[in-house]
Structure formats: C-alpha cells, structure tokens
C-alpha cells in the first residue's frame, strides 16, 4: 500500500509544470523527492506487524504488562511499584537466600549462601549465563576481563568441596561431581519434574533430587530475563504460568507466569522455605519489605509476627516485579522506531528489512518476525495481544530440530534409558504434538549471550542465523519428529529448497541488526540519563550513603547488596573476580625459571621467565607478577602499576582465563637504573605470583 506522501510524489511526477509569462510557455522537469531508505523500511515493517506501536516498548515500568482486575486497573497483588521493583532487584542478586541444603540428599553445607538468581543471569551476558553450563549453588566464579576489557563469563563446579561421584565422564565437560539436573526428582516409582509428586498417584518417597544434591545445575541453556512481562508462559518448556490443574502444571496459587516462575525457581535453587529466616535477621530487608508491602507490614506489626511480612509469597512477588521491569528501551532499533532515520547503520537497516520480509513472498527475506515480534521480539506476530501478556497460543513453542543439552546425559543415566530425550513442551503437556518444541525467546540484548538455543551449543548470533539459513535439522530424532516446523525447514514455501537462501552479505546484515541494532549499552553500563536500567545493581542502587541514607543507617554497605554480601555470588573465586578479596598467593603452585637474560645497550636488563603450573589445580583469572626486593635505584619498565607496598607489578591476561596444571607461559621483565647508568652486575629481585582481578 502506497503512503499518501508517495502517492503525492507520483502525481507530481506525472504533471508538467507550466509557467505563464507573456506568450512563452515552459515545461520544467521536477526531480522527485526520494524517501530515505530508513523511511521505506519503517513503512514496510509497519505494514508487516499491523503498526509500529506493536513493536514499541512502554516508556515507564508502570505501563509494562501486569495483571489487571476486571475493571482494567492493576491488580494490587501484582501491581508494579518502585518499592517492589527495587526490593526484587536486591533479592535477585543477593546470595544470602540460598540456604536450603539437604545433606541427606547430597547437599554440601559449605556451599550455603554462595549463589543467587544472578549466578546464572549476568547483565554483561544479556541476563543469561553467557556459557553453556549454568551453575548456582556448588559453583564458583563469575567471570573475568580479557586484555581488551571484555567480560568473559566463567562459572564452574567448586571441585574442592564437591564429592566425586563417578570415575568415567558421562558427557563432554563432565567433572563427575553432579548427580542430577536441578529440576529432576527421583521417587521410588517415578522420575521427572517436581510436579509429579502431587500429580502422579503415589510416586513413593523422594530418593534423589537435583534440587538438593551437591551441584545446582540446569540441563537447558539459561533463558534471558529480558521481556518476561510480555509472556504468559515462561521457562523454555512453558512450565511457569501453566495452569495448576493441567497434567504437569505446578502453580498452586494460580499465579501469573512471572510470580509462578519466581516460585518455581525459589524451589529449584535452594531458597524455598529457608530464605525467610535469613532475611528477617537483616534490618535493611525489614525496611525494604515494609516499603514494598505496607498492608502486610501493618498486619505483621499488629500481630507482632514478622512472618506475615517476610515470607516466600512476598519474596516471589517482589522478585516477579523486578523481572517484569527487565526491558531495554534505547537500542538503535528503538530510536529507529521513534523516527530517527540515522539510528541504524546501512548494514543494520538491510538486516532489519530482511528480518521483517516474508521469505515466502519471493523477495529474499528472512521472516524472523513471524516468530519474533512484539516489543520484546519474543512473541508470534499474530499473537492476539502481542504487546501484552496476551492470550496463550501454542505456536510460541517451535521444534527447530535441535539436539539435547549435554546435561541431559545425567537424566539418561539415572533413568537407565539411553533413548531418553528432552522433549521440551511435551514434558509439561504430555502431548505428542508438543514434542521437541521450545519457547520463542527474545532477540533483544543477545549479542554477548555466548550460548544459544536450549542446548547452548551455538556460540554466536551468526551461528544461529546460518542455522536458519541452512534449514537442516541438527538432530535426527527431533528433526524427524512430526512436529518439526516447516517455518524452519522450508520458510520459502512448500516445494522450495530448505532454508532461507540468504547470501553471505545478507547473513552478515541480519547478524549486524540482531547483534548491534538490538543492543542497549545502558542495560550493561549504568547511564543515569537512560530510561533503560542496568540489569545488575548499579551505582545508584548500591551507593546508599548518597541515594538511600535510610538504608545506610540500618547497616547497608556501599557497593554490596542489602545483606552486606557481594552481588550475585559469595564463593572465594567470585570474590576475587569482583575484586572484593585480595588476589590469591599462588607462588608455591608455580615454578619460575629464567630462560634468557640480556643487557641491551649496556643500560637495560631484559629477563624472560618461563612460568609453569606445577600444581594439581588451575591458576585463575589474571596472573599478577609482583617484583620484590628490588634495589632502590632500579626502575621497572612497562609495568602495570604499584602495589600497596609500593612494589611494581605486571598483570598478565591468561588465555581462557587459566593456566591449567602442567601448562606455562612466558613473560619478559625490563629494568634499568634510574640514572641510566651501565649495568655491570645483573639486577636481582624476587617474584611473588598472585591470582585475581583486584589490585595487589
């Protein structure tokens, strides 16, 4: 359909311009005004999705989707308020709550209070784990920076406290300390997700549980939190938000998906029933809960019972409120939708056009919008309420022919069934027509996610684009199922060649749009002028002395979460990752040998050291080499800084963040006298080796 402006241009082009002056008549040729390509693409997108408003993010948190009463007003039980959001954000990132451990089921008590919801959801990774394996309690580490300043997520099993469970690995990367994935329970007569305990007749006693064993691990890639408000089914199989009366639903309060997922994850991640007592001991949390839940606070005070204020229900309600507000609003895409013709680069603009062009039309499109539409690009374009929680439709779950996540090997092992497969949505509905289908997820902020699809096997957005472009299933079992989507295999229509048929340039353009056009820096790095909030607690959230003196008076410590613990994780490696604890002395784990010493121009000594890890454990993160016992008149060249004891040090960024046992690296140190005098006797010194990201 032509716009009015384009129709007007067409009319003007068809009419000659007549000027009357005496008897002279002239015909002038008018050069038509050509619309900018951004306007053309914007009009195309608008036509495809029924108007640009269907893609725009509400400007305030209060305008984001939330449950309503019959009269259209917010349900006060689930209403989004700033006090609830701030409390929920603190709770999400506070490890103080993970204290529900059961030694009888394999839990390791030393791991209590070391993880949080944020252990598998990092702002730097688009609110995902950033890696294929996701570990909460029983894991260690958060991530490290490389030489270019990039954040590299790195969380792994805490081998020094976890018992070894077997002698042979079950999958690539198996460290043999994990018995079951988090949401697998083993009863006397049944094995499955936690809902079987109340849905199946007499499953018997709970024998083993991934919710209580030594390592809290997830057998699917951690999904993004971005856009949670826009779905009424969450988790990749739609477990959260499923009606409690359905065959495998576990929603005892019949809550919306956001509150239900908060409840399910409290249960899954070592918090349910045990966390309240921990929070009730912290004055800062008493204040935050009072602010967020004034009616509950009044009843608690009247009856002198803090359990009425701080309990699992208020905790999950606050957590759900925070998750509802996790959105991005200021990506180049958002600016483009608002009318900025220069917001997207030429490549991103071409990628956006591909994204919103139906490949079946024969115009060379990719048609991504058929699955990724709405403000968060996580819903079907024809969803009855694409800008809200909407009417639930099963088409939001799709079989793309993918293989299992590696951790499903644990499920096959405990079931003694080599044919067991993760069948996605069918796990919840038990319907064959749902086999191997998984929920459509957001494409916002996924550039640095590091692991894609439910199996986490794809490591870049370009990998994903190429998978769709090929249209060939990765896995024979899921790929041969009747549920395999033809939108994946033959998006150009029945009888066409598989896949999208995009050129390499088109693949790069589509990747550029998804990678950078949909990326909002303020989600990662605090920008006080942005309407996008950081996913992590930021300077405004944690500088209580400036922004929340009422909380500082109650004991809140600047830079820490409300409990006083570090944000996200409280294991020793994470504390070093965050620079909270000083770097670890690893001198006795390393052997240092001088491989070459030379004197350059008689004034500069160059010593090349070979450093070997001779221990049985990895040297982590950064290796910091401190030069000790130097003569007073010696200057060290090109060092990275000075320690608190005024000793020069070098910071070495390790490949993959580690020196594994038996491996080594080399490093050259250059020295001279302050007066550039001749070096007649080699300068001597000692080396101290430290591991960590903080300053020594």
LUMSEVO-98876 format. One record per residue (C-alpha): residue in three letters; x, y, z. Coordinates in steps of 0.001 Angstrom, whole numbers, plus 500000, padded with zeros to 6 digits. Last residue first. Example, Ala and Ser with C-alpha at 12.3 -4.5 7.8 and 13.67 -1.06 7.14 Angstrom:
<recs>
ser513670498940507140/ala512300495500507800/
</recs>
This chain:
<recs>
unk547576493826544888/unk544782495342542783/unk541791493086542290/unk541373490694539400/unk542847487536540882/unk545879485266541042/unk549163486303542637/unk552785485362541992/unk555568486986544052/unk558903487297542272/unk562314488054543773/unk564951490545542647/unk568494490734541298/unk569993493268538898/unk572745491729536818/unk576179493242537561/unk577753495793535238/unk574576497588534281/unk575701500958532888/unk573976504030534253/unk570569505080533068/unk570264507345536141/unk567269505443537496/unk568951502119536861/unk567291499850534323/unk564758497025534182/unk562781495029531611/unk560726491957532507/unk559781489388529877/unk556973486901530413/unk556493483281529447/unk553535480988529973/unk553005477501531337/unk550977474338531257/unk551289471286533503/unk548179472073535517/unk545983474571533635/unk546915478228533420/unk543567479975533330/unk541442482818531963/unk540892481334528514/unk544373482640527625/unk545667484474530685/unk545732488246530968/unk549037489009532688/unk549101491904535163/unk552618493123535942/unk553647494564539302/unk555868497255540770/unk556233497428544572/unk554923500402546523/unk553591498302549412/unk550003498947548273/unk551121497538544948/unk552342499642542026/unk551065499517538471/unk551058497874535083/unk554794497568534435/unk556277498905531213/unk559793499422532594/unk560933498615536124/unk563227501313537598/unk566134500420539879/unk567797502813542350/unk566204501337545466/unk567380497799544728/unk564438495455544121/unk563352493190546960/unk560025492259545370/unk558677492309541840/unk554989491381541803/unk553624489205538996/unk549822489221538797/unk548290486309536914/unk544749487148535893/unk541730484794536024/unk542707481551537626/unk545705479269538198/unk544250475803537828/unk544794472990540308/unk547102469971540534/unk550237472097540964/unk553278472516538710/unk551900475493536805/unk554913476632534808/unk556330480164534432/unk559121480695531918/unk560900483960532654/unk562491486315530116/unk564802488863531739/unk565777492051529900/unk568299494350531558/unk568660497826530098/unk571774500008530365/unk574626498304528451/unk572812498947525165/unk570645495912525914/unk571740493537528677/unk570358490037528201/unk568814487317530336/unk567084484254528898/unk565202481230530220/unk564949482316533849/unk562852479635535511/unk559704480047537568/unk557877477054539028/unk554331477733540098/unk551944476413542730/unk554019477823545618/unk553702481341544229/unk549905481119544086/unk549115483958546521/unk545449484776545966/unk544462488289544928/unk542785490358547643/unk539094489733548312/unk536482492127546953/unk537993492413543469/unk534829491012541878/unk536643488033540402/unk538380487553543752/unk535011487388545499/unk533772485102542728/unk536674482719543362/unk536006482679547111/unk532286481941546850/unk529790484714547597/unk527937485118544318/unk525426487537542753/unk526427490903544307/unk528818490630547238/unk527335490201550731/unk526184493033553024/unk522638491676553208/unk521315494611551173/unk523692494005548298/unk527199495444548484/unk528788498520546872/unk528019500856549762/unk527244498934552937/unk523689498874554292/unk523683498921558120/unk520334500403559125/unk521623503974558866/unk522841503137555360/unk519284502117554475/unk517822505492555418/unk520806507128553700/unk519470505730550405/unk520885507704547462/unk524192509092548721/unk525343506827551540/unk523318504017549972/unk525509503861546899/unk524168500469545830/unk521171501187543616/unk522506504411542105/unk525901502822541487/unk524342499771539828/unk522534496558540768/unk522837494421537672/unk520191494504534951/unk521002498110534269/unk518005500364533795/unk516895501613530393/unk515343505091530587/unk518847506460530084/unk520222509641531673/unk521739507906534692/unk523671505553532378/unk524874502440534178/unk526762500030531936/unk525145496728530980/unk521493497534530189/unk522655501049529357/unk524565499692526356/unk521320498731524540/unk521803496102521835/unk519073495394519244/unk520835497102516332/unk524142495651517481/unk523844491879517333/unk520412491442515767/unk520914494042513038/unk524533493075512391/unk523598489398512127/unk520941490212509526/unk523495492216507554/unk526141489484507813/unk523710486813506621/unk522702489125503780/unk526338489537502741/unk526858485758502844/unk523812485297500609/unk520466484206502019/unk518751481042500786/unk516294480931503678/unk516340477251504490/unk515499474137502534/unk514801474456498774/unk511194475150497912/unk508460472559497465/unk506234474085500138/unk507124477664500931/unk510125479931501363/unk510311479083505068/unk511042475441504211/unk512934473813507124/unk512405476413509835/unk508878477602509067/unk508275473953508205/unk508478473288511931/unk509425469797513091/unk506390468494514998/unk506209465244513048/unk509563464273514524/unk512394463527512109/unk514491466552513105/unk513973465954516811/unk515414462461516365/unk517996463227513674/unk519465466299515349/unk520906469423513745/unk517919469913511486/unk518653471463508055/unk517194474895507291/unk520540476196506011/unk519677479862506569/unk518202479063509955/unk521482477507511073/unk523427480364509459/unk521478482901511515/unk522190480913514696/unk525923480692514033/unk525888484433513253/unk524347485101516661/unk527290483371518273/unk528070480333520426/unk525631477686519263/unk525619474624521503/unk523545476089524323/unk521078473190524154/unk518015475403524640/unk519059477711521815/unk522096479994522139/unk525269480272524218/unk527615483283524478/unk524900485767525418/unk527024488736524350/unk524906489855521393/unk521628488742522982/unk520383492157524094/unk516994491854522395/unk516288488676520474/unk513683487492522947/unk512767483827523225/unk510356481548521349/unk509524478637523619/unk510654475099522890/unk509040472263520906/unk510682468859520980/unk507333467030521298/unk504252469247521529/unk502007467201519213/unk502821464122521271/unk501020465618524248/unk502405465049527777/unk501585468749528467/unk504595469766530591/unk507321467417529323/unk505726467777525868/unk506890471399525791/unk510517470313525568/unk511146466704524595/unk514457466311526409/unk515338462823525280/unk515603459383526902/unk516880456714524483/unk519853455708526648/unk517418454809529454/unk518949453838532783/unk516722456552534223/unk519566457961536315/unk521941457778533341/unk519592459222530739/unk518836462117533072/unk522529462730533681/unk523140462688529909/unk520597465534529763/unk523493467657530998/unk524856467909527446/unk521841469957526227/unk519880467884523763/unk519889468163519968/unk517902470648517907/unk515353470072515147/unk513788473528515315/unk510592472452517071/unk508588475551517985/unk506673476866521006/unk505009480293520623/unk502582478487518332/unk500964477066521474/unk498944480251521960/unk498163481904525283/unk496024485019525009/unk498136488052525661/unk500709489033528224/unk500906492364526445/unk502120493939523207/unk501351490908521011/unk497802490601522275/unk496095488112519952/unk499529486804518861/unk499815487255515099/unk503441488387515118/unk504280485442517353/unk506055486528520522/unk509595487185521789/unk510597490296519845/unk510454492302523101/unk508053494964521819/unk506075492420519775/unk507544490123517140/unk509958487230516956/unk508242484148515490/unk506891485506512183/unk509278488438512646/unk512251486307511571/unk510915486310508005/unk514341486036506363/unk513527487892503171/unk514580487350499578/unk511612488924497863/unk509866485671496921/unk506894486358499149/unk507564483118501050/unk510652484704502589/unk508412487164504495/unk510320490410504966/unk510626491745508527/unk514077490391509412/unk515383491036505897/unk514419494709506204/unk516030494871509633/unk519234493386508206/unk519325495999505450/unk518953498644508139/unk521691497023510222/unk524052497120507236/unk523266500763506469/unk523761501640510130/unk520660502050512264/unk519805505215514193/unk520164507543511209/unk516498507736510235/unk515455508505513805/unk511678508084513772/unk510792506502517137/unk511099503032515611/unk514681503866514624/unk515451505016518169/unk514102501733519500/unk516219499785516995/unk519350501765517903/unk518793500444521442/unk517240502757523991/unk514326500942525631/unk515595497665527026/unk513427495606529347/unk513632493975532778/unk510615495515534530/unk508595492315534783/unk511603490537536324/unk511697493083539146/unk508012492602539859/unk508455488829539853/unk511152489101542520/unk508918491275544684/unk506017488815544394/unk508329485846544992/unk509635487356548229/unk506168488400549385/unk504971484833548893/unk508026483130550397/unk507768485120553605/unk508795488462555045/unk505704490412556113/unk503410487920557862/unk506464486036559106/unk507428489164561044/unk504752488363563611/unk503952491027566197/unk500238490717565386/unk499737494419564746/unk503249494846563369/unk502861491964560941/unk499430493197559915/unk500779496675559170/unk503744495276557265/unk501453493101555142/unk499483496200554186/unk502649498236553542/unk504254495664551220/unk507136497308549322/unk508166499850551961/unk507886497328554806/unk509787494766552733/unk512611497265552173/unk512770498238555854/unk512879494645557087/unk515460493975554382/unk517810496638555736/unk517337495313559283/unk518673491838558305/unk517606488947560553/unk514283488554558751/unk516141487866555513/unk517819484729556835/unk514610483391558386/unk512781483966555114/unk515268482021552995/unk514602478509554291/unk511084477831552995/unk512162477999549325/unk515763479051548691/unk517926476214547309/unk517619476963543587/unk514757474820542325/unk512150475793544908/unk512858479507544722/unk512990478975540967/unk509489477517540844/unk508110480346542999/unk509700483061540856/unk508463481306537733/unk504937481318539143/unk505094485004540013/unk506087485874536435/unk503762483343534815/unk500664484710536522/unk499691482934539744/unk497310480038540142/unk498444479779543797/unk499450476117543447/unk501167476599540078/unk502892473315539281/unk501492472233535929/unk502077468678534735/unk498618467459533657/unk496919470828533858/unk495099471813537030/unk497897474123538151/unk497576476129534954/unk500929476653533283/unk502425480052534085/unk505932478706534549/unk506428475304532897/unk506412476791529373/unk509064474443528019/unk511759477105527746/unk510905478765531037/unk507999481205530908/unk504366481085529766/unk502217484207529968/unk504803486259528115/unk505282490016527798/unk506484490742531337/unk509491488455530895/unk510846490815528235/unk514507490467529145/unk515024487642531661/unk517067485673529135/unk516914481890529237/unk519596479737530925/unk520570476995528468/unk518975473718529428/unk520012470987531850/unk520395473363534787/unk522868472718537596/unk522708473138541382/unk525593470931542458/unk525732468787545604/unk522188467424545518/unk519063469131546853/unk517098470440543885/unk518584467768541622/unk516686465324543756/unk517182461773544962/unk515043459294546874/unk511728461097547238/unk509388458501548717/unk506627456972546638/unk505103458105543368/unk501663457601544945/unk499358458664542119/unk501072461186539847/unk500163464876540044/unk501378465870543512/unk504910464492543456/unk504929464603539645/unk505087468413539842/unk508785468317540761/unk509919467298537241/unk510532463646536440/unk511192460179537781/unk508594457763539154/unk508080454788541439/unk510501455280544321/unk510902458940543547/unk513708460594541584/unk513421464328541035/unk514827466246538062/unk514559470048538031/unk518150470809539068/unk519978468358536836/unk521078465212538669/unk524286463729540107/unk526901466387539532/unk530518465937540684/unk531833463960537698/unk533625466873536020/unk531567466268532879/unk532822468585530128/unk531956466221527297/unk529349463834528629/unk529002460886531007/unk532522461103532433/unk534047457969533999/unk535066457550537631/unk531864458533539355/unk530512460747542155/unk533477462926543163/unk532450464939546216/unk532125468723545886/unk534218470934548208/unk537451471498546275/unk535737470967542931/unk533556474057543041/unk531767473419539767/unk532274476156537151/unk531435479786536451/unk533272481825533848/unk531651484693531944/unk534198486659529873/unk533833490432530224/unk535716492301527516/unk538357494789528686/unk540641494341525691/unk543185492327527728/unk540454490000528947/unk538096490581531849/unk536985487830534187/unk533870485909535110/unk531553484875537920/unk533374482221539888/unk532266479162541808/unk529512476596541561/unk528002474432544281/unk524962476678544490/unk524215478105541032/unk525712476519537937/unk524789477062534289/unk526702475176531594/unk526553476516528044/unk528069479913528765/unk526973483542528961/unk524702482810531895/unk521863484959530559/unk520749488465531549/unk522202489915528305/unk525630488452529063/unk527048491531530817/unk523835491763532826/unk524554488314534197/unk521890485656534797/unk523109482272536010/unk524534483315539388/unk522122486265539421/unk519346484105540854/unk521719483712543789/unk524747481707544854/unk527125481301547814/unk524763481255550786/unk525193477571551513/unk528095475890549698/unk529710474615552907/unk526551472571553554/unk527165470280550591/unk523849468755549550/unk523803465055548741/unk520186464213549571/unk520910463585553270/unk522991466764553321/unk519904468813552489/unk520554472432551552/unk518083475300551601/unk520493478156552343/unk520476480098549086/unk518985483322550478/unk522141485283551346/unk523285485166547727/unk521636488518546877/unk521217489382543177/unk517530488605542699/unk516697489805546206/unk518132493272545542/unk516261493536542243/unk513062492396543919/unk513393495050546633/unk513901497735543995/unk510922496516541957/unk508654496249544992/unk509459499805546089/unk509113501095542527/unk505632499661542204/unk504334497142539681/unk500942495789540717/unk500768492056541377/unk498542491907544457/unk497152495367543689/unk495624494051540424/unk496190496947538051/unk493005498606536760/unk491064497252533808/unk487713496871535571/unk488074493079535646/unk491318493426537561/unk494638493614535755/unk497799491563535716/unk500875493499534526/unk502158494467531099/unk504575497425531181/unk502988500854531691/unk504113501171535319/unk507666500492534189/unk507609503614532049/unk508072504342528344/unk506213501309527020/unk508346499429524463/unk507388499891520819/unk506872496947518451/unk503073496807518248/unk503074500607518105/unk504800500257514742/unk501569499218513052/unk499990495962511912/unk503167493897512005/unk504003493605508299/unk502648497017507292/unk504680498788509971/unk507793496921508934/unk507430498012505313/unk506822501608506348/unk509953501584508503/unk511959500087505640/unk510885502847503252/unk511507505516505873/unk515012504177506574/unk515700504106502829/unk515194507845502723/unk512237508864500545/unk513134510169497136/unk511869513647496321/unk511060513617492627/unk513139515747490261/unk510730518105488556/unk511129518599484807/unk510181522109483694/unk507854522797480755/unk507980526324479559/unk505424528533477834/unk506170531934476484/unk503287534102475268/unk503700536643478019/unk504896534864481157/unk502912531775482092/unk504790528862483748/unk503514525352483206/unk504953522446485342/unk504194519138483696/unk502144516591485727/unk503064512887486034/unk505889513433488555/unk503589515460490781/unk501023512672490870/unk503643510066491835/unk505022512320494553/unk501529512709496011/unk501033508945496038/unk504391508522497889/unk503368511067500505/unk499963509445500939/unk501675506091501616/unk501459503378498987/unk500000500000500000/
</recs>
